[in-house]
Amino acid sequence: MSAFSPLDAALEGIRMVRREPKAVLYWVAVWAVALSLIAIIQLLTGVRAQHGATDDWSVIRRFGPLAVVLIPTILGLRVMTTATVYRAVLRTGEHGWHLFKLGPDEARIAALTAAEWALLSLLGGVPAYLLLVLLNPIFEVAPAFNRVTAIVGFVGTVTIDFWITIRLSLAPVQTFAEHRFPFRDYWGVARGRFWRMLLAYAIVAAEVLVFLLASVGVGFIFGFLTEAVIHWQSGGLVRRVLLWLLVPVLAFLTGVVWVAPLILISACQAYVYRAIRAEKAAAPAASAVTAPA
């Protein structure tokens, strides 16, 4: 079997949506219900998100007690969506809304994701430190080139981290497909396929960017409408009804913004892993056919 096409891999998410439109709507609806409930709790309790830093830890400060509900909900829905897309791509015989669930597959993906985040937080700066040690003699001998050397070190760090991320990007789908944690195989599964995977991910990134740019227009319209209703002084009952009607609409749109990129990225990963597995399965057969009698 020939090597997989990066374009085909990048378009698998779109094909999956066309195959399973009702299931995708169900996934978005689950996100919308969860986000609506969180918004209702926020309205009833008077908890307001505060603007501030955008790092992960700031969510706790921005949402206060509501973060205890918000963070596990978002993480759980992300894991469920990722596993469901893997299931729909790798097991094409299984389809329907019931693929969106919590089970052992989702638990393994959640555990692996948590471990990856922890390692990234702890070891993400290691390449930068090593490069600093290696470049320190240059700093001392040629201090005039400190800025250039620092830029080279920064680019080198980003490149190394990016390379590692691409090489390990199939770990979640591999864990899902094999129903275990094949730690020894995570690094080798993408060997010799880095550039094709990079191109596929670049195309997916372009797809996500186009989608987000389109979403900005829709979000601006509904954001303007929401602000107008919130500041409507003489609306009375009509104003309150409109606000409650806007909650599920905005929750549905937010669900779409979350689900669509996850589908594009996860479907691409699943397609690449399926193609690699097919290549490896076909290799022994091809060798047997070409071997001399």
C-alpha positions in Angstrom: 0.0 0.0 0.0 1.3 3.5 -0.9 2.0 6.1 1.6 -1.0 8.1 2.9 -1.9 11.4 1.2 -1.7 14.4 3.6 -4.6 16.0 1.8 -6.8 13.0 2.3 -5.8 12.8 5.9 -6.6 16.5 6.4 -10.0 16.2 4.7 -11.1 13.1 6.7 -12.9 15.3 9.3 -15.1 16.9 6.6 -15.8 13.5 5.2 -16.8 12.2 8.6 -19.2 15.1 9.1 -20.8 14.3 5.8 -21.1 10.6 6.8 -22.5 11.3 10.3 -24.3 14.6 10.2 -26.9 13.6 12.8 -24.3 12.2 15.2 -22.3 15.4 14.9 -25.4 17.4 15.7 -26.0 15.2 18.7 -22.5 15.8 19.9 -22.9 19.5 19.6 -26.2 19.3 21.4 -24.6 17.6 24.3 -22.0 20.3 24.5 -24.8 23.0 24.2 -26.8 21.4 27.1 -23.7 21.2 29.3 -22.7 24.8 28.6 -26.3 26.0 29.0 -26.4 24.4 32.5 -23.2 26.1 33.4 -24.5 29.5 32.1 -27.7 29.0 34.1 -25.8 28.2 37.3 -23.7 31.3 36.6 -26.8 33.5 36.2 -28.5 32.1 39.3 -25.5 32.3 41.5 -24.4 35.7 40.3 -20.9 34.4 39.5 -19.3 36.5 36.8 -16.2 35.6 34.8 -13.5 38.2 35.3 -11.2 39.3 32.5 -7.5 38.6 33.1 -4.7 36.3 32.0 -5.5 33.6 29.4 -3.4 30.8 30.8 -5.1 27.6 32.1 -4.6 28.3 35.7 -6.3 31.7 35.4 -9.6 30.0 34.6 -9.9 29.2 38.3 -9.4 32.8 39.2 -11.7 34.1 36.5 -14.6 31.8 37.2 -14.1 31.2 40.9 -16.2 28.4 42.4 -17.7 27.8 38.9 -14.4 26.6 37.6 -14.8 23.4 39.7 -17.8 22.6 37.4 -16.5 24.2 34.2 -13.0 22.6 34.0 -14.1 18.9 34.4 -17.0 19.4 32.1 -14.9 20.8 29.3 -12.2 18.2 29.7 -14.7 15.4 29.8 -16.5 16.6 26.7 -13.2 17.1 24.9 -12.1 13.5 25.7 -15.5 12.1 24.7 -15.5 14.0 21.4 -12.0 12.9 20.6 -12.7 9.2 21.3 -16.0 9.4 19.4 -14.2 10.7 16.3 -11.6 8.0 16.6 -14.3 5.4 16.9 -16.2 6.8 13.8 -13.0 6.8 11.6 -11.4 3.6 12.8 -14.5 1.5 13.2 -16.6 2.6 10.3 -19.1 -0.2 11.0 -20.1 1.6 14.2 -22.1 4.8 13.8 -24.8 6.8 15.5 -25.3 9.0 18.5 -24.5 6.2 20.9 -20.8 6.5 20.0 -20.6 9.6 22.3 -20.1 8.0 25.7 -17.8 7.5 28.7 -16.0 4.2 29.0 -12.6 2.6 29.3 -11.4 4.1 26.0 -12.2 7.6 27.1 -10.6 6.9 30.5 -7.3 5.9 28.9 -7.3 8.9 26.6 -8.0 11.2 29.6 -5.1 9.6 31.6 -2.7 9.9 28.7 -3.8 13.5 28.1 -3.2 14.4 31.8 0.2 12.7 31.7 1.2 14.6 28.5 0.1 17.9 30.0 2.1 17.2 33.2 5.2 16.2 31.2 4.9 19.2 29.0 4.7 21.5 32.0 7.6 19.9 33.7 9.9 19.2 30.8 8.8 21.7 28.2 11.8 24.0 29.1 14.4 21.3 29.1 15.5 21.8 25.4 15.8 25.6 26.2 18.0 24.8 29.2 20.2 22.4 27.2 20.7 24.9 24.4 21.5 27.6 26.9 24.3 25.4 28.4 25.6 24.6 24.9 25.5 28.2 23.8 27.0 29.7 27.0 30.6 29.5 25.7 29.5 31.5 22.7 27.9 34.1 25.0 31.3 34.4 26.8 33.5 34.5 23.8 31.3 36.8 21.6 29.0 38.8 23.8 28.1 41.0 20.8 26.2 38.1 19.3 24.1 37.5 22.4 20.9 38.6 20.8 21.4 36.6 17.6 22.4 33.6 19.7 19.3 34.0 21.9 17.1 34.1 18.8 18.8 31.0 17.4 18.3 29.2 20.8 14.6 30.2 20.9 14.0 29.0 17.4 15.9 25.8 18.1 13.8 25.2 21.3 10.5 25.7 19.4 11.7 23.4 16.6 12.6 20.6 19.0 9.4 20.9 20.9 7.4 21.0 17.7 9.2 17.9 16.3 8.5 16.0 19.5 4.9 17.0 19.4 4.4 15.8 15.9 6.2 12.5 16.6 4.0 11.8 19.6 0.8 13.2 18.2 -0.6 9.7 17.4 -0.2 8.5 20.9 -3.9 9.1 21.9 -5.4 7.4 18.8 -2.9 4.5 19.2 -3.9 4.1 22.8 -7.5 4.1 21.7 -7.0 1.6 18.9 -5.0 -0.9 21.0 -7.0 -0.6 24.2 -3.8 -0.2 26.2 -0.8 2.1 26.7 1.8 0.9 24.2 4.6 3.2 25.6 7.4 1.5 23.6 5.6 2.1 20.3 4.6 5.7 20.7 7.8 7.2 19.3 8.3 4.7 16.5 4.9 4.7 15.0 5.5 8.0 13.1 9.0 7.2 12.1 9.7 8.1 8.4 6.4 10.0 8.1 7.1 13.3 9.9 6.9 15.5 6.8 3.7 14.0 5.5 2.1 14.3 9.0 3.4 17.9 9.2 1.8 18.8 5.9 -1.5 17.1 6.9 -1.6 19.0 10.2 -0.7 22.3 8.4 -3.8 21.8 6.1 -5.9 21.0 9.1 -4.7 24.2 10.8 -5.7 26.1 7.7 -9.2 24.5 7.8 -9.5 25.4 11.5 -8.4 28.9 10.8 -11.0 29.3 8.0 -13.7 27.9 10.3 -12.8 30.2 13.2 -12.7 33.3 10.9 -16.2 32.4 9.7 -17.3 31.9 13.3 -16.1 35.4 14.2 -18.8 36.9 11.9 -21.6 34.9 13.4 -20.2 35.5 16.9 -20.1 39.2 16.3 -23.8 39.3 15.2 -25.0 37.3 18.2 -22.6 39.2 20.6 -24.0 42.5 19.4 -27.6 41.2 19.8 -26.8 39.9 23.3 -25.3 43.2 24.4 -28.3 45.1 23.0 -30.7 42.9 25.0 -28.6 43.1 28.2 -28.6 46.9 28.1 -32.3 47.2 27.1 -33.6 49.2 29.9 -37.3 49.1 29.2 -37.7 45.6 28.0 -39.2 44.1 31.2 -40.5 40.6 30.7 -39.6 40.6 27.0 -36.0 41.3 27.8 -35.8 38.4 30.3 -37.4 36.0 27.8 -35.0 37.0 25.1 -32.1 36.5 27.5 -33.2 33.0 28.4 -33.7 32.3 24.7 -30.2 33.5 23.8 -28.6 31.1 26.4 -29.2 27.9 24.4 -28.5 29.6 21.1 -25.1 30.9 22.2 -24.4 27.6 24.0 -25.1 25.7 20.7 -22.8 28.1 18.7 -20.1 27.7 21.4 -20.5 23.9 21.1 -20.0 24.1 17.4 -16.8 26.2 17.9 -15.5 23.5 20.3 -16.6 20.4 18.3 -15.6 21.4 14.8 -11.9 21.8 15.4 -11.8 18.7 17.5 -13.4 16.7 14.7 -10.9 18.1 12.1 -7.9 17.3 14.2 -9.0 14.0 15.7 -10.2 12.6 12.3 -6.9 13.5 10.7 -5.0 11.7 13.5 -7.2 8.6 13.2 -6.8 8.6 9.4 -3.0 8.8 9.6 -2.9 6.0 12.2 -5.2 3.8 10.2 -3.1 4.4 7.0 0.1 3.6 8.9 -1.3 0.4 10.4 -2.5 -0.6 6.9 1.0 0.0 5.5 2.6 -2.1 8.1 0.1 -4.9 7.6 0.7 -4.9 3.9 4.5 -4.8 4.1 4.9 -8.5 5.2 2.5 -9.6 2.5 4.4 -7.7 -0.1 7.7 -9.2 1.1 6.2 -12.7 0.9 5.1 -12.1 -2.7 8.4 -10.8 -3.9 10.5 -13.3 -2.0 12.2 -16.0 -4.3 10.6 -19.4 -4.2 
